């Protein structure tokens, strides 16, 4: 179960000149268990900042965040990361095999579990076509794979984690329309039992949403779909 309640959340930064910048301003949002919520908006509008607040990467300047009714500050870090995972726009892969990169999410996962996660992310055939399959080195920073392939490996890692809440930060921003379609179809097909928050500057991602919000200048409002 993953229900998130965000109430009047703000995040301020101070620049080198001492000016206060309001990255997120009094944002309120409830995401119910099993929903897919898409937040669209231009770069710099506060979307990624909001996701970082949901993972407690940064301390918020004001407001409340609750998971299943519990204040985020009352949840220990291990428990938070056991229930929430994020796929960023630049999926980071270590200079290790595909299998080792996937097992970051679940160290004791079997090969069958790895392939099942890859299948869910529409990446099974991709890995099977590699010279050594799961044992193929990804290269430094995943350099042996294309951006779209890295994104799909990152999505497979999120599915493998089993986290009930998946945060997606611009998951299709660096891929072409074909790979975007693959990623979005994978999300739609395997959303059951998961709550998903997807932020993007691409309006095409609205196709997978139950609800859509637009963020601009740190503020957010619901959009018709």
VOPAGU-2260 file (C-alpha; in pm, 1 decimal, decimal comma):
REM VOPAGU-2260
SITE   aa  ch    i         X         Y         Z
SITE  UNK   A    0       0,0       0,0       0,0
SITE  UNK   A    1     135,6     343,3     -91,4
SITE  UNK   A    2     -67,8     654,9     -31,7
SITE  UNK   A    3     111,9     989,8     -28,5
SITE  UNK   A    4     -26,6    1309,3     118,3
SITE  UNK   A    5     158,3    1631,6      38,2
SITE  UNK   A    6      26,8    1940,1     214,7
SITE  UNK   A    7     152,1    2296,9     160,2
SITE  UNK   A    8     506,0    2175,0      88,3
SITE  UNK   A    9     769,7    2434,6       2,4
SITE  UNK   A   10    1142,2    2431,6     -69,4
SITE  UNK   A   11    1352,3    2746,9     -73,4
SITE  UNK   A   12    1714,2    2792,6    -177,7
SITE  UNK   A   13    1949,1    3083,7    -124,5
SITE  UNK   A   14    2169,1    3179,0    -419,4
SITE  UNK   A   15    2518,6    3327,1    -405,3
SITE  UNK   A   16    2375,3    3678,9    -385,9
SITE  UNK   A   17    2168,0    3593,3     -80,9
SITE  UNK   A   18    1842,5    3596,6    -277,2
SITE  UNK   A   19    1582,6    3339,1    -171,5
SITE  UNK   A   20    1456,9    3124,2    -459,6
SITE  UNK   A   21    1123,0    2945,4    -417,1
SITE  UNK   A   22    1172,5    2613,8    -600,1
SITE  UNK   A   23     849,7    2463,0    -464,5
SITE  UNK   A   24     572,5    2684,9    -328,3
SITE  UNK   A   25     287,6    2553,8    -111,9
SITE  UNK   A   26     224,6    2239,0    -317,1
SITE  UNK   A   27     -58,2    2011,8    -201,2
SITE  UNK   A   28    -136,8    1675,0    -356,9
SITE  UNK   A   29    -277,6    1339,0    -252,5
SITE  UNK   A   30    -177,4    1031,7    -452,6
SITE  UNK   A   31    -390,9     730,0    -370,7
SITE  UNK   A   32    -274,9     370,8    -364,0
SITE  UNK   A   33    -242,5     231,2    -716,9
SITE  UNK   A   34    -269,2     564,4    -898,4
SITE  UNK   A   35     -46,4     691,7   -1177,0
SITE  UNK   A   36      -3,7    1066,4   -1139,9
SITE  UNK   A   37     187,0    1261,7   -1404,9
SITE  UNK   A   38     333,2    1604,2   -1329,3
SITE  UNK   A   39     426,7    1801,5   -1639,0
SITE  UNK   A   40     601,2    2132,7   -1672,0
SITE  UNK   A   41     909,4    2301,9   -1817,4
SITE  UNK   A   42    1262,0    2242,3   -1690,2
SITE  UNK   A   43    1326,9    2434,1   -1371,1
SITE  UNK   A   44     962,7    2442,0   -1265,9
SITE  UNK   A   45    1023,0    2242,8    -945,1
SITE  UNK   A   46     918,0    1892,0   -1054,8
SITE  UNK   A   47    1244,4    1714,3    -973,9
SITE  UNK   A   48    1281,7    1911,4    -652,2
SITE  UNK   A   49     945,1    1779,0    -537,1
SITE  UNK   A   50    1054,8    1419,0    -599,3
SITE  UNK   A   51    1374,3    1475,0    -400,5
SITE  UNK   A   52    1164,6    1601,0    -110,1
SITE  UNK   A   53     955,7    1281,6    -127,4
SITE  UNK   A   54    1276,0    1081,5     -81,4
SITE  UNK   A   55    1407,6    1318,3     186,4
SITE  UNK   A   56    1716,1    1393,3     -22,4
SITE  UNK   A   57    1654,0    1755,5      77,7
SITE  UNK   A   58    1478,6    1897,3     380,2
SITE  UNK   A   59    1162,5    2087,8     294,2
SITE  UNK   A   60    1123,5    2450,1     399,9
SITE  UNK   A   61     763,8    2398,3     508,4
SITE  UNK   A   62     459,5    2174,4     486,9
SITE  UNK   A   63     392,3    1806,7     550,3
SITE  UNK   A   64     457,8    1479,7     367,3
SITE  UNK   A   65     285,2    1163,6     489,7
SITE  UNK   A   66     316,7     804,0     369,5
SITE  UNK   A   67      11,3     597,5     462,5
SITE  UNK   A   68     -65,6     850,4     732,8
SITE  UNK   A   69     285,9     854,4     884,3
SITE  UNK   A   70     496,3    1171,6     877,9
SITE  UNK   A   71     801,7    1126,6     656,1
SITE  UNK   A   72    1030,4    1246,4     935,5
SITE  UNK   A   73     910,9     957,7    1152,3
SITE  UNK   A   74    1010,2     695,6     892,5
SITE  UNK   A   75    1365,9     564,1     916,8
SITE  UNK   A   76    1577,3     580,9     604,1
SITE  UNK   A   77    1598,0     204,4     552,4
SITE  UNK   A   78    1221,0     169,2     564,4
SITE  UNK   A   79    1170,8     466,7     332,5
SITE  UNK   A   80    1401,9     327,7      65,2
SITE  UNK   A   81    1250,5     -18,8     102,0
SITE  UNK   A   82     916,0     125,3      -2,5
SITE  UNK   A   83    1009,5     403,3    -243,8
SITE  UNK   A   84    1242,8     391,4    -543,9
SITE  UNK   A   85    1327,7     647,3    -810,4
SITE  UNK   A   86    1433,0     617,9   -1173,5
SITE  UNK   A   87    1616,0     934,4   -1276,1
SITE  UNK   A   88    1648,1    1080,3   -1626,1
SITE  UNK   A   89    2013,7     973,6   -1638,1
SITE  UNK   A   90    2009,1     612,2   -1522,5
SITE  UNK   A   91    2339,4     540,6   -1350,0
SITE  UNK   A   92    2496,3     204,7   -1426,6
SITE  UNK   A   93    2820,3      84,3   -1270,9
SITE  UNK   A   94    3108,9     -62,0   -1470,0
SITE  UNK   A   95    2978,6    -409,6   -1394,0
SITE  UNK   A   96    2758,7    -671,6   -1557,9
SITE  UNK   A   97    2390,6    -618,6   -1633,6
SITE  UNK   A   98    2309,2    -872,7   -1360,5
SITE  UNK   A   99    2522,3    -692,8   -1101,5
SITE  UNK   A  100    2363,1    -359,7   -1188,5
SITE  UNK   A  101    2016,2    -508,3   -1148,0
SITE  UNK   A  102    2099,3    -676,8    -817,2
SITE  UNK   A  103    2160,2    -336,0    -661,1
SITE  UNK   A  104    1782,0    -340,2    -615,3
SITE  UNK   A  105    1768,7    -694,4    -477,3
SITE  UNK   A  106    2106,3    -854,7    -397,6
SITE  UNK   A  107    1969,6   -1209,1    -360,9
SITE  UNK   A  108    1764,5   -1205,6    -683,3
SITE  UNK   A  109    1789,3   -1516,1    -899,3
SITE  UNK   A  110    1857,1   -1500,4   -1272,5
SITE  UNK   A  111    1492,6   -1587,9   -1330,7
SITE  UNK   A  112    1386,6   -1290,1   -1119,8
SITE  UNK   A  113    1623,0   -1065,8   -1313,3
SITE  UNK   A  114    1477,9   -1180,9   -1644,0
SITE  UNK   A  115    1124,0   -1134,0   -1513,7
SITE  UNK   A  116    1204,6    -773,3   -1418,2
SITE  UNK   A  117    1362,8    -714,9   -1758,8
SITE  UNK   A  118    1053,0    -861,5   -1923,4
SITE  UNK   A  119     834,4    -617,8   -1730,0
SITE  UNK   A  120    1049,9    -330,5   -1854,4
SITE  UNK   A  121    1039,4    -458,0   -2214,4
SITE  UNK   A  122    1414,4    -518,9   -2194,6
SITE  UNK   A  123    1430,3    -900,5   -2196,7
SITE  UNK   A  124    1501,4    -932,6   -2569,0
SITE  UNK   A  125    1755,4    -652,5   -2545,4
SITE  UNK   A  126    1959,4    -840,6   -2284,6
SITE  UNK   A  127    1918,9   -1177,1   -2454,6
SITE  UNK   A  128    2070,3   -1023,7   -2769,8
SITE  UNK   A  129    2383,3    -906,4   -2586,7
SITE  UNK   A  130    2700,4   -1118,0   -2630,7
SITE  UNK   A  131    2698,2   -1255,5   -2274,8
SITE  UNK   A  132    2336,0   -1192,0   -2179,9
SITE  UNK   A  133    2304,2   -1096,8   -1813,5
SITE  UNK   A  134    2681,7   -1127,7   -1776,0
SITE  UNK   A  135    2752,0    -861,3   -2038,1
SITE  UNK   A  136    2948,9    -567,9   -1891,0
SITE  UNK   A  137    2753,6    -241,9   -1903,9
SITE  UNK   A  138    3074,1     -39,6   -1936,3
SITE  UNK   A  139    3178,5     274,9   -1752,8
SITE  UNK   A  140    2860,4     469,1   -1668,2
SITE  UNK   A  141    2671,4     216,5   -1881,8
SITE  UNK   A  142    2858,0     338,9   -2187,9
SITE  UNK   A  143    2812,0      13,8   -2380,5
SITE  UNK   A  144    2437,4      71,1   -2386,6
SITE  UNK   A  145    2231,9     341,8   -2553,0
SITE  UNK   A  146    2044,3     597,3   -2343,5
SITE  UNK   A  147    1714,2     420,9   -2413,8
SITE  UNK   A  148    1860,6      84,1   -2313,5
SITE  UNK   A  149    1995,0     229,3   -1989,7
SITE  UNK   A  150    1654,1     377,0   -1910,4
SITE  UNK   A  151    1489,3      37,4   -1958,6
SITE  UNK   A  152    1749,8    -130,3   -1735,4
SITE  UNK   A  153    1676,2     136,6   -1474,8
SITE  UNK   A  154    1304,9      64,0   -1499,2
SITE  UNK   A  155    1372,5    -309,8   -1463,4
SITE  UNK   A  156    1572,4    -233,3   -1150,3
SITE  UNK   A  157    1275,1     -40,9   -1010,5
SITE  UNK   A  158    1038,7    -331,2   -1082,7
SITE  UNK   A  159    1286,2    -577,2    -926,8
SITE  UNK   A  160    1300,9    -375,0    -604,6
SITE  UNK   A  161     936,4    -455,0    -537,0
SITE  UNK   A  162     879,9    -105,2    -396,0
SITE  UNK   A  163     510,7     -10,8    -391,4
SITE  UNK   A  164     593,3     349,9    -488,2
SITE  UNK   A  165     796,5     433,0    -798,9
SITE  UNK   A  166     908,9     788,9    -870,3
SITE  UNK   A  167    1006,1     856,0   -1230,8
SITE  UNK   A  168    1209,1    1169,1   -1298,3
SITE  UNK   A  169    1194,0    1251,5   -1670,6
SITE  UNK   A  170    1220,7     881,2   -1765,9
SITE  UNK   A  171    1178,5     950,0   -2139,0
SITE  UNK   A  172    1351,5    1286,9   -2175,1
SITE  UNK   A  173    1667,4    1147,1   -2335,2
SITE  UNK   A  174    1513,1     882,2   -2559,4
SITE  UNK   A  175    1344,2     881,9   -2898,4
SITE  UNK   A  176     971,6     834,6   -2950,4
SITE  UNK   A  177    1008,3     458,4   -3006,8
SITE  UNK   A  178    1186,0     402,1   -2675,6
SITE  UNK   A  179     944,6     639,3   -2504,9
SITE  UNK   A  180     655,1     426,5   -2627,0
SITE  UNK   A  181     826,0     110,6   -2501,2
SITE  UNK   A  182     878,5     259,4   -2155,0
SITE  UNK   A  183     525,4     399,0   -2126,0
SITE  UNK   A  184     365,5      73,0   -2241,3
SITE  UNK   A  185     572,2    -117,2   -1983,6
SITE  UNK   A  186     446,4     114,2   -1709,9
SITE  UNK   A  187      85,5      71,7   -1815,8
SITE  UNK   A  188     111,4    -305,6   -1838,9
SITE  UNK   A  189     276,5    -356,0   -1499,6
SITE  UNK   A  190     129,6     -77,8   -1287,1
SITE  UNK   A  191     -88,5    -314,2   -1081,5
SITE  UNK   A  192       2,1    -305,5    -713,1
SITE  UNK   A  193     214,5       5,1    -756,0
SITE  UNK   A  194     170,7     377,1    -707,4
SITE  UNK   A  195     359,4     580,5    -966,3
SITE  UNK   A  196     448,8     949,1    -980,5
SITE  UNK   A  197     600,5    1049,3   -1312,8
SITE  UNK   A  198     738,8    1396,2   -1380,2
SITE  UNK   A  199     813,9    1508,5   -1733,6
SITE  UNK   A  200     826,6    1806,9   -1964,0
SITE  UNK   A  201     676,3    1587,8   -2239,3
SITE  UNK   A  202     299,0    1607,6   -2277,8
SITE  UNK   A  203     301,6    1260,0   -2437,6
SITE  UNK   A  204     352,0    1101,9   -2094,4
SITE  UNK   A  205      -2,2    1209,4   -2001,8
SITE  UNK   A  206    -124,6     901,2   -2189,0
SITE  UNK   A  207     -48,6     677,1   -1888,4
SITE  UNK   A  208    -198,3     905,5   -1622,3
SITE  UNK   A  209    -499,5     874,1   -1397,9
SITE  UNK   A  210    -449,4    1239,6   -1309,4
SITE  UNK   A  211    -226,9    1512,8   -1450,4
SITE  UNK   A  212     -86,3    1819,4   -1279,2
SITE  UNK   A  213     107,8    2107,7   -1429,4
SITE  UNK   A  214     393,5    2265,6   -1240,1
SITE  UNK   A  215     522,4    2611,1   -1317,9
SITE  UNK   A  216     736,4    2845,0   -1109,4
SITE  UNK   A  217     716,0    2603,8    -817,8
SITE  UNK   A  218     335,2    2595,3    -807,9
SITE  UNK   A  219     106,2    2316,6    -921,6
SITE  UNK   A  220    -249,3    2284,9   -1049,4
SITE  UNK   A  221    -455,5    1994,0   -1180,0
SITE  UNK   A  222    -509,3    1961,5   -1554,7
SITE  UNK   A  223    -793,0    1806,9   -1753,5
SITE  UNK   A  224    -709,4    1488,7   -1942,0
